[in-house]
Amino acid sequence: MGAGASDLSALEYSIEGGSRYRLRDLFTPLDTLLASGGDPRLALDPRQRVNAYGCSASPEPELWNFASSTASTISQAAYDRAALAREELVHKCLFDEVEFAFDARCEGMREALRGHLQLSPRVEIVFSPSGTDSQLHAQFLARAVLGAAPVTIVVGADQTGSGTVHTARGHHFSSLTASGVAVRKDGAVAGLAGESIAVPLLDGASGLAMRSDADAAVMGAIEASLAQGRRVLLHIMDSSKLGWRAPSEACLDEIAKRWYGKVQVVVDACQMRLGRRRLRAYLDRGYMVLMTGSKFFGGPAFSGALLVPKGLSRVVDRPGEIAQGLFDYAGRCDWPMAWTALRSRFERRPNFGQWLRWEAALAEIGSYYAVPGAFRTSAVAELAAGIERMIALSPSLRPVANAIWTSGADDEEFAKPTIFPFTLLRDGKPVSIAETAAVHRALARDVNEEIGGSAADRQVAAQRCRIGQPVRLAPQDAAPQAALRLCVGARLVTDAWSPDPVLAQRNLQHILERIAHVVAKIELLLDRATAVPGTFVLEA
């Protein structure tokens, strides 16, 4: 790990020292560390060595990734940063105990993240193993702010993470926490249990577009809850799995005017498809914000964080009762150093996997924002236009309507959509959910042997590529369907950037050619599933 001979005695002492979390833990293979410290979704399949989202813990440069709405395999640059970060921490531990050196590095990451996102130094950051864990942190902080257990209203409940149905009620979302504690899935987290109200965004009739009365539904749910004497935690969406945002800014203004102090807002921005000005505007309103370093930024899954506006810190960090169940979902290092009273109640429990995933994510975030803003905006717009055009021209892909909102200056490069959902058609008829899932799996594999055919077809079939996993859609008078998603992510923009405009344009064209290849593979898979019986079988 780079320790010189003069350091060996100190290194050996540190490894064998009295710290509960010994330095030897950091000598675990990097891939194993990157896949540690999370819930079962992060665990690697023993045979294929991928997690529940099909992502490896080590780089796969040959795999084309357009799945930033779901999860991405770690890049080589981010992997190298994680390796270097581990080495740096080992050297720091020669002079300090592991817990203290680790705590200082976590605080340094908060500063780095604030810098990348251009946030006020008074915005605090709570790290977590996933955005789902961060939702439980938000539940705890909302109780402290509102002074009572709130009813949680989840806007876009049909398009948020699958764990939200549990965390919105203060329940366990898995059978095992990231700290390794066995729990009962959907059982109450001690001290956090409460009620929730789901406000879906899909139109009930078509099941394929955003409902037009989302604002009215949100206002009605708040009014009914407050009429019962309850406080409200309003979980809003920016953006959803399909790239939708709700409620509108006008609706949020009306909520603030009518019910100030009775409604605490938390923004589900885990996709991180919003401009930095818009992000700051949410925090300036007093909203908490859920984010991840994966999704748009392309860091390894899972890396969660809760951004806490400056006005809430003094309310949160004061002596008081802490939900006992929360101790299973956070360690001392997860909370900012400024919150001394709260931190003192938690165990020093370094989560090395969570930390290294965030180190990798910060490398991606820093690289993205190092690209000039004008290029980021133009690159996103050009890639978006190209994807929209390809989906529209394909006989096998039917676009799912993007939500309509009024874009402003605060949207920056996100004035245009960056998630492009579509359903599959065969002979003009919708493809089932099972077959859609089979296509999604086949895209990530080399299936040229099963496809056969011409050399050109086999070349298309051989390329491994990943797109956003299926999202269930439920039209009122038709069989349920699933939407797949092509996504513009930060890594595409970073990879395309060059100070040479000719080279940068060539890079963007190369990315669009790869996307066209993905569309061609989808069409080929659908065609071969029926056109050549026995040659290629879609596994349900």
TAMOJO-V341087 format. One record per residue. N is the residue number from 1. RES is the residue in one small letter. SS is DSSP state (H for helix, E for strand, C for the rest). PSI is psi in radians with two decimals (NA if undefined). NEAR is the number of other ideal C-beta (glycine too) atoms within 10 Angstrom. Layout:
[[N/RES/SS/PSI/NEAR] [N/RES/SS/PSI/NEAR]]
This chain:
[[1/m/C/0.14/12] [2/g/C/0.06/9] [3/a/C/2.30/15] [4/g/C/2.97/8] [5/a/H/-0.63/6] [6/s/H/-0.30/8] [7/d/H/-0.12/14] [8/l/H/-0.77/10] [9/s/H/-0.72/10] [10/a/H/-0.67/14] [11/l/H/-0.81/18] [12/e/H/-0.70/12] [13/y/H/-0.75/11] [14/s/H/-0.71/22] [15/i/H/-0.69/17] [16/e/H/0.09/11] [17/g/C/-3.08/13] [18/g/C/-0.03/6] [19/s/C/2.39/19] [20/r/C/-0.66/11] [21/y/C/1.61/17] [22/r/C/2.73/15] [23/l/H/-0.46/22] [24/r/H/-0.45/11] [25/d/H/-0.50/14] [26/l/H/-0.19/21] [27/f/H/0.06/13] [28/t/C/2.53/14] [29/p/C/2.44/10] [30/l/H/-0.74/16] [31/d/H/-0.69/16] [32/t/H/-0.73/11] [33/l/H/-0.76/21] [34/l/H/-0.44/29] [35/a/C/0.20/25] [36/s/C/3.00/22] [37/g/C/0.60/22] [38/g/C/3.13/26] [39/d/C/3.12/22] [40/p/H/-0.33/11] [41/r/H/-0.45/19] [42/l/H/-0.32/25] [43/a/C/2.47/13] [44/l/C/2.33/18] [45/d/C/2.26/10] [46/p/C/-0.43/6] [47/r/C/-0.87/6] [48/q/C/-0.25/9] [49/r/C/0.70/12] [50/v/C/2.75/16] [51/n/C/-2.97/22] [52/a/C/-0.33/15] [53/y/C/0.14/17] [54/g/C/0.28/20] [55/c/C/2.37/24] [56/s/C/2.79/18] [57/a/C/-0.10/24] [58/s/C/2.82/15] [59/p/C/2.55/15] [60/e/C/1.33/17] [61/p/C/-0.38/9] [62/e/C/-0.18/8] [63/l/C/2.14/17] [64/w/E/2.23/20] [65/n/E/2.05/24] [66/f/E/0.67/24] [67/a/C/0.52/28] [68/s/C/-0.04/28] [69/s/C/-0.26/29] [70/t/C/-1.32/22] [71/a/C/2.73/25] [72/s/E/2.57/28] [73/t/C/2.49/24] [74/i/C/2.44/29] [75/s/C/2.88/23] [76/q/H/-0.72/11] [77/a/H/-0.74/14] [78/a/H/-0.65/29] [79/y/H/-0.75/21] [80/d/H/-0.66/14] [81/r/H/-0.71/21] [82/a/H/-0.72/25] [83/a/H/-0.75/17] [84/l/H/-0.70/13] [85/a/H/-0.71/19] [86/r/H/-0.77/20] [87/e/H/-0.71/14] [88/e/H/-0.71/14] [89/l/H/-0.68/22] [90/v/H/-0.77/21] [91/h/H/-0.66/15] [92/k/H/-0.57/15] [93/c/C/-0.17/23] [94/l/C/-0.38/15] [95/f/C/-0.06/10] [96/d/C/2.81/14] [97/e/C/2.65/17] [98/v/H/-0.82/25] [99/e/H/-0.70/19] [100/f/H/-0.72/15] [101/a/H/-0.69/22] [102/f/H/-0.76/25] [103/d/H/-0.75/20] [104/a/H/-0.66/14] [105/r/H/-0.67/18] [106/c/H/-0.69/23] [107/e/H/-0.61/15] [108/g/H/-0.62/11] [109/m/H/-0.62/19] [110/r/H/-0.76/21] [111/e/H/-0.72/11] [112/a/H/-0.74/16] [113/l/H/-0.74/22] [114/r/H/-0.72/17] [115/g/H/-0.82/14] [116/h/H/-0.69/18] [117/l/H/0.00/19] [118/q/C/0.88/11] [119/l/C/2.72/21] [120/s/C/2.53/12] [121/p/C/-0.32/11] [122/r/C/-0.07/13] [123/v/C/2.16/22] [124/e/E/2.71/23] [125/i/E/2.21/22] [126/v/E/2.00/24] [127/f/E/2.70/27] [128/s/E/2.93/26] [129/p/C/-0.33/28] [130/s/C/2.85/25] [131/g/H/-0.49/28] [132/t/H/-0.73/26] [133/d/H/-0.70/29] [134/s/H/-0.51/29] [135/q/H/-0.66/28] [136/l/H/-0.65/28] [137/h/H/-0.72/25] [138/a/H/-0.66/25] [139/q/H/-0.78/28] [140/f/H/-0.82/22] [141/l/H/-0.62/22] [142/a/H/-0.65/26] [143/r/H/-0.70/23] [144/a/H/-0.69/17] [145/v/H/-0.77/19] [146/l/H/-0.27/18] [147/g/C/0.17/10] [148/a/C/2.88/11] [149/a/C/2.07/19] [150/p/C/2.85/23] [151/v/E/2.32/21] [152/t/E/2.14/27] [153/i/E/2.04/25] [154/v/E/1.89/26] [155/v/E/2.22/30] [156/g/C/0.60/27] [157/a/C/-0.39/20] [158/d/C/0.00/19] [159/q/C/0.38/22] [160/t/C/-3.12/25] [161/g/C/2.63/19] [162/s/C/-0.41/9] [163/g/C/-0.26/21] [164/t/H/-0.56/24] [165/v/H/-0.49/17] [166/h/H/-0.85/22] [167/t/H/-0.51/28] [168/a/C/-0.41/26] [169/r/C/0.16/19] [170/g/C/0.64/25] [171/h/E/2.77/23] [172/h/C/2.38/25] [173/f/C/-0.03/24] [174/s/C/3.04/18] [175/s/C/-0.10/13] [176/l/E/2.27/16] [177/t/C/2.91/22] [178/a/C/-0.40/26] [179/s/C/0.07/17] [180/g/C/0.23/10] [181/v/C/2.19/12] [182/a/E/2.25/9] [183/v/C/3.00/19] [184/r/C/2.04/9] [185/k/C/2.29/12] [186/d/C/0.10/13] [187/g/C/2.71/13] [188/a/E/2.38/16] [189/v/C/2.11/25] [190/a/C/2.11/14] [191/g/C/-0.03/17] [192/l/C/-0.12/21] [193/a/C/2.48/15] [194/g/C/-2.90/20] [195/e/C/2.76/15] [196/s/E/2.72/21] [197/i/E/2.24/21] [198/a/E/2.26/17] [199/v/E/1.67/23] [200/p/C/2.73/17] [201/l/C/-0.37/24] [202/l/E/2.41/23] [203/d/C/2.26/17] [204/g/C/-0.46/11] [205/a/C/-1.03/11] [206/s/C/-0.59/17] [207/g/C/0.10/18] [208/l/C/0.13/21] [209/a/C/2.92/18] [210/m/E/2.40/24] [211/r/C/2.58/19] [212/s/C/-0.23/9] [213/d/C/0.50/11] [214/a/H/-0.77/23] [215/d/H/-0.80/18] [216/a/H/-0.66/12] [217/a/H/-0.69/18] [218/v/H/-0.83/23] [219/m/H/-0.71/17] [220/g/H/-0.70/13] [221/a/H/-0.69/19] [222/i/H/-0.83/24] [223/e/H/-0.74/13] [224/a/H/-0.66/14] [225/s/H/-0.77/23] [226/l/H/-0.57/16] [227/a/H/-0.39/8] [228/q/C/0.13/8] [229/g/C/0.30/7] [230/r/C/2.71/18] [231/r/C/2.82/20] [232/v/E/2.32/24] [233/l/E/1.94/27] [234/l/E/1.99/27] [235/h/E/1.73/30] [236/i/E/2.92/23] [237/m/E/2.19/25] [238/d/E/1.45/25] [239/s/C/3.00/27] [240/s/C/-3.10/27] [241/k/C/-0.49/25] [242/l/C/0.14/27] [243/g/C/0.34/23] [244/w/C/2.70/27] [245/r/E/2.35/27] [246/a/E/2.64/23] [247/p/C/-3.11/23] [248/s/C/2.87/14] [249/e/H/-0.64/14] [250/a/H/-0.68/10] [251/c/H/-0.74/18] [252/l/H/-0.66/20] [253/d/H/-0.72/11] [254/e/H/-0.68/16] [255/i/H/-0.79/22] [256/a/H/-0.65/15] [257/k/H/-0.69/8] [258/r/H/-0.57/13] [259/w/C/0.72/17] [260/y/C/2.32/9] [261/g/C/-0.16/11] [262/k/C/-0.25/15] [263/v/E/2.08/21] [264/q/E/2.25/23] [265/v/E/2.38/21] [266/v/E/2.27/26] [267/v/E/2.15/26] [268/d/E/1.61/25] [269/a/C/0.52/25] [270/c/C/-0.51/28] [271/q/C/-0.42/26] [272/m/C/0.75/24] [273/r/C/1.05/27] [274/l/C/2.58/23] [275/g/C/2.76/20] [276/r/H/-0.56/16] [277/r/H/-0.71/13] [278/r/H/-0.71/21] [279/l/H/-0.81/24] [280/r/H/-0.62/19] [281/a/H/-0.69/15] [282/y/H/-0.82/22] [283/l/H/-0.65/22] [284/d/H/-0.47/13] [285/r/C/-0.16/14] [286/g/C/0.25/16] [287/y/C/2.50/22] [288/m/E/2.68/24] [289/v/E/2.20/28] [290/l/E/2.31/27] [291/m/E/2.91/26] [292/t/E/2.77/27] [293/g/C/-0.07/29] [294/s/C/-2.41/30] [295/k/H/-2.13/28] [296/f/H/-0.74/30] [297/f/H/-0.35/29] [298/g/C/0.23/31] [299/g/C/2.93/29] [300/p/E/2.49/31] [301/a/C/2.36/27] [302/f/C/2.49/29] [303/s/C/1.82/28] [304/g/E/2.79/28] [305/a/E/2.62/25] [306/l/E/2.11/24] [307/l/E/2.23/25] [308/v/E/2.11/26] [309/p/C/2.73/20] [310/k/H/-0.60/15] [311/g/H/-0.33/13] [312/l/H/-0.37/20] [313/s/H/-0.79/18] [314/r/H/-0.43/10] [315/v/H/-0.67/13] [316/v/H/-0.79/21] [317/d/C/1.31/18] [318/r/C/2.65/11] [319/p/C/2.46/9] [320/g/C/3.11/11] [321/e/C/2.39/9] [322/i/C/2.36/15] [323/a/C/2.12/18] [324/q/H/-0.62/11] [325/g/H/-0.35/22] [326/l/H/-0.42/19] [327/f/H/-0.37/18] [328/d/H/-0.14/18] [329/y/C/0.19/25] [330/a/C/2.61/29] [331/g/C/3.01/24] [332/r/H/-0.69/20] [333/c/H/-0.31/25] [334/d/H/-0.53/25] [335/w/C/2.54/24] [336/p/C/2.59/21] [337/m/C/-0.48/14] [338/a/C/-0.37/15] [339/w/C/1.19/19] [340/t/H/-0.73/10] [341/a/H/-0.78/11] [342/l/H/-0.79/23] [343/r/H/-0.63/19] [344/s/C/-0.32/10] [345/r/C/-0.24/15] [346/f/C/2.66/17] [347/e/C/2.53/12] [348/r/C/1.87/17] [349/r/C/1.39/17] [350/p/C/2.31/25] [351/n/C/1.65/24] [352/f/H/-0.61/19] [353/g/H/-0.84/23] [354/q/H/-0.78/27] [355/w/H/-0.82/23] [356/l/H/-0.60/28] [357/r/H/-0.64/34] [358/w/H/-0.62/31] [359/e/H/-0.77/26] [360/a/H/-0.75/28] [361/a/H/-0.71/28] [362/l/H/-0.58/23] [363/a/H/-0.74/25] [364/e/H/-0.75/27] [365/i/H/-0.78/24] [366/g/H/-0.72/16] [367/s/H/-0.69/22] [368/y/H/-0.84/21] [369/y/H/-0.12/18] [370/a/H/-0.31/10] [371/v/C/2.32/17] [372/p/C/2.46/11] [373/g/H/-0.66/12] [374/a/H/-0.69/9] [375/f/H/-0.70/18] [376/r/H/-0.80/21] [377/t/H/-0.81/18] [378/s/H/-0.64/16] [379/a/H/-0.80/24] [380/v/H/-0.76/23] [381/a/H/-0.73/15] [382/e/H/-0.74/18] [383/l/H/-0.71/25] [384/a/H/-0.80/20] [385/a/H/-0.69/12] [386/g/H/-0.76/19] [387/i/H/-0.79/25] [388/e/H/-0.73/16] [389/r/H/-0.76/12] [390/m/H/-0.74/19] [391/i/H/-0.73/19] [392/a/H/-0.59/11] [393/l/H/-0.29/10] [394/s/C/2.29/18] [395/p/C/-0.22/11] [396/s/C/-0.14/22] [397/l/E/2.25/21] [398/r/E/2.07/19] [399/p/E/2.49/16] [400/v/C/2.30/25] [401/a/C/2.30/13] [402/n/C/2.59/17] [403/a/C/2.62/18] [404/i/C/2.14/11] [405/w/C/2.86/17] [406/t/C/1.95/8] [407/s/C/2.50/15] [408/g/C/-2.98/13] [409/a/H/-0.50/9] [410/d/H/-0.26/17] [411/d/H/-0.40/18] [412/e/H/-2.18/18] [413/e/H/-0.14/24] [414/f/H/0.38/25] [415/a/H/-0.40/16] [416/k/C/2.69/17] [417/p/C/2.65/22] [418/t/C/-0.02/24] [419/i/E/2.25/28] [420/f/E/1.63/28] [421/p/E/2.59/29] [422/f/E/2.64/22] [423/t/E/2.89/21] [424/l/E/2.54/25] [425/l/E/2.50/15] [426/r/E/2.11/17] [427/d/C/0.63/10] [428/g/C/0.02/8] [429/k/E/2.53/8] [430/p/E/2.50/20] [431/v/C/2.53/21] [432/s/C/2.87/17] [433/i/H/-0.75/18] [434/a/H/-0.77/13] [435/e/H/-0.62/19] [436/t/H/-0.75/22] [437/a/H/-0.65/17] [438/a/H/-0.71/19] [439/v/H/-0.76/22] [440/h/H/-0.75/23] [441/r/H/-0.71/13] [442/a/H/-0.54/24] [443/l/H/-0.61/23] [444/a/C/0.00/19] [445/r/C/2.77/13] [446/d/C/1.89/14] [447/v/C/0.47/22] [448/n/H/-0.53/16] [449/e/H/-0.69/11] [450/e/H/-0.63/17] [451/i/H/-0.80/22] [452/g/C/-2.60/14] [453/g/C/-2.69/17] [454/s/C/2.90/9] [455/a/H/-0.65/8] [456/a/H/-0.75/10] [457/d/H/-0.72/17] [458/r/H/-0.59/16] [459/q/H/-0.73/13] [460/v/H/-0.78/22] [461/a/H/-0.45/24] [462/a/H/-0.47/14] [463/q/C/2.18/18] [464/r/C/2.33/16] [465/c/E/2.62/19] [466/r/E/2.33/24] [467/i/E/3.02/26] [468/g/E/2.36/23] [469/q/E/2.82/21] [470/p/E/2.46/23] [471/v/E/2.19/23] [472/r/E/2.35/15] [473/l/E/2.54/22] [474/a/C/1.44/17] [475/p/C/2.55/16] [476/q/C/-0.72/9] [477/d/C/0.54/7] [478/a/C/2.92/12] [479/a/C/2.57/9] [480/p/C/2.59/12] [481/q/E/3.11/22] [482/a/E/2.47/23] [483/a/E/2.33/23] [484/l/E/2.93/24] [485/r/E/2.27/23] [486/l/E/2.36/28] [487/c/E/2.51/28] [488/v/C/2.14/29] [489/g/C/2.92/27] [490/a/H/-0.65/26] [491/r/H/-0.55/21] [492/l/H/-0.74/25] [493/v/H/-0.78/25] [494/t/H/-0.76/21] [495/d/H/-0.55/17] [496/a/H/-0.45/23] [497/w/C/2.40/20] [498/s/C/2.50/15] [499/p/C/-0.28/8] [500/d/C/1.90/10] [501/p/H/-0.55/9] [502/v/H/-0.77/8] [503/l/H/-0.70/12] [504/a/H/-0.73/17] [505/q/H/-0.68/15] [506/r/H/-0.68/12] [507/n/H/-0.74/18] [508/l/H/-0.69/22] [509/q/H/-0.64/13] [510/h/H/-0.71/11] [511/i/H/-0.75/20] [512/l/H/-0.60/19] [513/e/H/-0.66/10] [514/r/H/-0.69/15] [515/i/H/-0.70/22] [516/a/H/-0.63/16] [517/h/H/-0.70/15] [518/v/H/-0.81/20] [519/v/H/-0.72/20] [520/a/H/-0.66/19] [521/k/H/-0.68/24] [522/i/H/-0.82/24] [523/e/H/-0.69/17] [524/l/H/-0.75/22] [525/l/H/-0.78/24] [526/l/H/-0.67/22] [527/d/H/-0.79/17] [528/r/H/-0.38/22] [529/a/H/-0.44/19] [530/t/H/-0.55/11] [531/a/H/-0.57/12] [532/v/C/1.38/13] [533/p/C/2.35/9] [534/g/C/-0.36/6] [535/t/C/-0.73/13] [536/f/C/2.22/21] [537/v/C/2.16/12] [538/l/C/2.11/20] [539/e/C/2.17/9] [540/a/C/NA/9]]
